[in-house]
Amino acid sequence: MRKLTTVLTVGALALSVGACGKKNGGGDSASAGKELVYRSSWGADEPQGKAIKTLFDDFAKETGAEVDVKFVGRKGNDNLATEMAAGQGPDLFDTSTDTIDRFAAQNLAAPLDDVLKKQVPGESKPVSQVLSKAVRGASSTDKGLAFVPHTVISTAVWFDASRHPVKTPKSWEEFVAYLDTAKKAGRTPIGQDGTINFYNVYWFYSALVRANGEGSMKALATDPAAWDRPEVLEAAKKVERLARGGYFQKDFMATKFPAAQDGWAQGQYDLNLNGTWLAGETKPKLAAGAEVTSFQLPVGGVESVEVGTLGWGVNAKGRNPETAKEFLAFALKKEYAQAMSRSALSIPAREDVPAPAHLAGIQQDVTRAKATHRTYDGAAADQKWWNDVFLPIDDKLVSGKSDAAAFVEEGKAATAAHLKNKG
């Protein structure tokens, strides 16, 4: 399952538009007049789309609300912010940890702290008690809860234990030792879709933030002096070591998505650093009996775990905000969390609902983490810095075209210039 963000959209994932029309529920007269409009960035035929359709159909039946759901795919909401700013757009919109700040900054996302107090229908718990602190934090801005999540996402190193049993490395040196052993045995240790720059950045981002915690990467976008911190150079040296160690497949920087992850699924490469959606995306390529599992990149330090979320925001200028909020509490019923987890092979936002077997380990990592951070540590919020400054110099580091020292020097200078021009 791929993140539904502008930053993380891959053209290969564009889906045809499907739609379901208005649904009229048969609720009592007290429910008369309720309406709810949702335009989904999922495709109607995707597992998530099917689960969401059932959810909205049930909401219509149980509340009597008139529900209008359209599945428009990844590109169908490209103008959503503009429409919402003009007082148009749906009542509910898809969002995620790394996109909500932009909606909130434009006052397009309604604050949802009041939803936390709502009772989950048919249960004795309010919304606040079925979402962990880390999950609520990943779904919030500095103004409070900004969207209600249905899915948790994270990043890890993935392997198929049926093909390549891996004793979970506890340190960076143990990790590199495994890579060396695999290489000596004639295997390619890591598959990397090098043409996807925001996948390449997982290595530096994970090395820096897992060791140093929340804010350590975001600072690079806001303060040129942050590049001088020794931990930045240390993380860059780890990536340099990988780039120059011959651990990625040949010509990996020219590998077009999804060739590397499909190759990983077929056993050509031992490991793939990727998001929690990897097994779902590669499921058709996985061999029968595959035992997909993962471990956190072992870099020491605070051992922070990434916690991102996907969910629904409420249009601050929408026509039916109260019905939208009622839906959000309804959507968190355990049965729907279970259905989404089962069909979409994802980690449910509710911490009391088990993830699929291959995600059990990372769900446990999230639950037990003493320190957590949001997707990309929030560094992608400044889109111009992220796309024009950081991703290009990170690609040079991963490809081996620059070393750690040059990466730091160029990053500092380019960030200073960016902030100066930004004013």
N, C-alpha and C positions, 0 to 999 in steps of 0.2 A: 504494500500500500504506500503510495507516494504522498508526501506532504502537499496540501492544497495551497501553495503559495506562489506568488509571482516569482520569487527567487528560485524556487525549487521545481518549477514546471519544466518538463522535458517534452519536446515536440512529439516524440513517439507516443506520448500518452494521450494525445488529443483524441477525443471520443465523439462519436456521432450523437446528435441531440435526440433525446427521447423526452416524452412528456406524459404526464397523467393529468387529466382535467380536474375540475372541481369535484370534491367529495362532499356529499351532504349527509351529515349524521342524523341519527334519530333520537337525539337527547330530549330532555323535558323542556318545557316552555321557558324555564329560567335560563336556559342556554341559548335561547333564540337570539339571532343577530351576531353571534360570534363569527369572526372571520380570521383567517390566517393565510398569509402568502409566503411561500418559500421557493426560492430558485436555487437549485442545487448544483454545485460544481462537480458532483459525482455524475457518472453516467448511469442511466437507468438500468443497464445490464450488468454493472459492476456489483459485486457482493454487497458493498456498502449501500449502493443505490437501492437494491432490493430490500435490504433490512430497513432502510429509512422509509421506503414506501409503505411497508407493513406498519411501521411505527405511526406514521401520519394517518393512515387509514384507521388504525385503532383509536387514535386520538379523536378523529372525527366521529366515530361511532359512539364513543363513550361520553363525549362532551356535547355533541350536537353542533360542533363548529363546522362551518363551511371552509374546507381546506383546499387551497390551490397550490399544487406542487409541480414544478417543472424541472426536469433534469437537463441541464444545458452543457454539461461537460466542462473541461478545464478552461476553455477560452470563452465560454458563454457569459462569464461575469467580469470580463476585462474592463468594462465601463461602470462597474458597480459603484465605486466611490463617487464618481461624477453624478450618477443617477440619484444616489442617496443624498448627496449635498443639495440637489435640486428639489428635494422633497418627494422623490419617487423611489423606485426600488422596492424590494420585498420587505416583509416584516422581519424575517429571519435570514441570515446569511452565513455561509461557511467561512470560518476563519481559523487561525492557528496561533501558536505562541509567537512565531516570528512575523506575523502580519498584523496582529491586533493593535500594536502601537501606532501604526499609521492611521487606522480607522479612528482610534481614540484621540489622536492628535488633531484630527479634523472634527472632533465632537460628533462623529457619526455612529459610534457604538454607545448604546444606552448603558449606564452603570447598572450592575445586576446584584449588588449586595443583598437586595431584598429577596432575591430568589433563594439565597442561602437559608433563609428562614422558612421557606415553604416546605410543607410536608410532602415527601414522596408518596404519591397515591397508593393506598393499600399497605403502607409500611408505617412503622412507628418512629421513623427517623426523618429529620429534616435533611435537606440537600447538603448542608454543611457537614453532616456526619457520615455521608457516604463518599465524600471526596477528601482525600488526604491533604495535609497542609502543602506538600510539594506540588500536588496536582492543582490545587487552588492557586498557588503562587504562579505556576506556569500559565494560568489562564487569566491572570490579572495584570493591570497596569498600576501605576502609583496612585490611581484613583479608586482602586478596588477591583472586584471581580468584573471582568470585561466580556467574558463569554463562558458558556457552560460546556464543558468538554464531554465527548463520548469516547475518545480514544487517547491513550498515552503513546508517545513515540520517544525513541531514544536511539543511541548509536552504540555499536559494539563490534567486536571482531567475530565473524561467523565462520563456522566450519561444519563439515559433515562427519560426524564421529564414526559413521559406518565405513567411510573411506580413509579418513585421516584422523585417527584418534589423537587428541591433543591433551597433554597434561597441562591444565591451566597454569600459565606462567605467572609467577607472583612478583616479578621484577622486570625491568626493561632488558637487563642482561639475559635473563631466562628466555624472554621473548625473542631476542636476536639469536640466541643459541638454537632455538627451534628453527628459525628461518635458515640458519647455516646448515643444520642437519638435513632439512628438506632439500636444500639446494645441492648438497653433496650427494644425496640419494637420487639426483637427477630430476627432481620435481621443481615446479615453479611455485614458490611459497605464497605469493600474493597476486590476485587478479585485480586490476585497476582500470576502470573506464576513464582513461586520462583526458578524454575530450569533455568530460563533465567537471568543470572547475570547482563547483561546490561540493563534489565528492572528494576531489583532491585535497581540499582544505580540511577534511576530517582528520588528517594525520597531525597537522600542526595544531589545530584547534583542540583536539583531544589531548595531545601531549601537554599543551599549556594549561588548559582549564582543569583537566582532571588533577593535575599536580598542585595547582595554585588557587583553584576555586573561582567562584563567581566574581565577575568583574575584571578578571585578569586579561581577558581578550578584548572586552568592550572598551577598556581603557586605551587600546591601541588606536581606536577610531576617534578618540576625543582629546588625546594628549600626546604630542610627539615625544615628550620625555619618557613616556611609558615604554617606548621601544628600547630604552637604555637599561631597563631592569634585567638583571642576569638571568632570570627565569625565561625571558623571551629568547635569548640566545641559546639557552639550554634546550628548549623545545625545538628550535630551528635545527640544532645540531642532531637531534634525534631523526628528524626528517631527512637531513642531509645524509645521514648514515644509511637510511633505507634507500634513498635515491641512488647512492653510489655503490651500494652493496649488491646490486644485481638481483634484487628480490622480487621485482615486478616482472611481468611478462615482457617479451621483446616488443619494442615499439609501442609501449603501453600508452604513451601520450597521444598516439594517433588512433587508439582503440575507440570505436564508436559505440556508445551505449545502445543496447545492453549486452554487447559481445562479451565483456569481461565477467559480468555477473552470471551470464548464461554459461560461460566457460567454467566458472566456479561451481555452478550447480551440476555440471556434467563431470566434475572431478578433475578438470584440467589444472586447477589451482587449489592449493590447500585452504587459503584464507581470503576473506573479503571484508574490509571495514565498511560498514553500511548501516542503514537504518533498520528499524524493526519490521519494515515492510518487505525485506529482502526475500524471505522464504515464500511469501505470498506471490510476489512478482515472478519468481523463478519456479514456482510449483510445477508447471508443465515440463520443465527441463530436469527436475530432480529424479534420480533413479528410485525405483521401488525399494522401500526399506531404508531410505535416507533418514539419518538421525541428525537433523539440523539443531545446532546449539551454539552458544556464544560465550565470550568472556570479555570483560572490560579491558581496554588497553592498559597494561601495567606500567605506570610511570612513577609510582610512589606519591609522596606528598599527601594532600588532604583526601585524595581519591574521590573527588566529586563525581556524581553521576548525572548525566544529562536527563532532564525531564521536560519534554515538550508535550503539547496537547493539541488535538484537533477537536473542533466543536462548532457550536452555533452562537453567533452574536445577534443582538437585537438592534434593529435599525432605530436610531434615536429619533428619526423623523418619520418613522413608520406609522401606519394608521391604527395598528392593533397591538400596541406594546403589552397590554395586560394579558391578552390571549397568548401572545408569544411567550411570556414568562410562565404562564400556566403550562404551556406545552413543555418548557424546559424541565420543570419538576416532573412531569409525566414521563418524559424521555429517559429519566434516570432510574426508572423502575428496573429491578434486577433482571426481569425476564428479557428486557430489550438489551441490556448490557451483555447478557449471556448470548443472545442471538447475534449481536454485532461481532463479539469475540469469536464465535464459532464459525460464522460465515465469512467474515473478512480476515480471519487469522490475525487478529490484532489484540493489543493489551487494552482491556476495558478501563475506563476512567474510574469506575468504582473499584476500590481496592479489595472489596470482599467478594469479587467475582474473578475466579481463576482465569489466567490467560491460557491459550493453547500450549501444549507441552513444549514446543520449541522456544516459546517465549517465557516459560516459567522462570528460568534463571534470571532474565533481565527484569521481569516483574519483581522478583525478589530483591535484585540489586536496587531498584527504585524504592521499594518499601523499606529496606534496611539502611539506606544511605544516610550517613551522618552529615553529608554535605551534598547539595544538588545545585545545578545551574540550568538555565533555560537554553533552548536550541541556539547554537552558535554564540551563546553568552550574550545575546542581544546585539552583537556587533553588526549584524546585517541591517539594523534599523536605518542607518544612514546608507541608503541604496547607492548613492554616487560614490562614496568612499569604498563601499564593499565591492562594487562592480568595476570601478575604474582604477582604484588604488590597490586594494588588497588582493583580490583574486588573481590579477596578472603576475604580481611578484611571488605569490604563493605557487603558481604554476611553474615559475622558473626554478623555485627551490625544489619542488617535487620532481621535476624533470631532470635535475642535476645541472641545469644551465647556470645556476648561481649557488654559492655556498651560504652557510648560516650567517657569517659576518656581513656578506653583501646584502642578504635579505634584510637584516636589521637596519643597515645603513640606508638602503633604498626605501624601506618602509617608513623610517623616521622622516626622511626628507620629503617623500611624497605626501605623507599625512600632514606635515607642516604646510606644504603648498596648498593642499586641499582645504585645510581649515582657514588659511589666509584668503583664498578665493571665495570661500563660503561666506566670509565676513562675520 
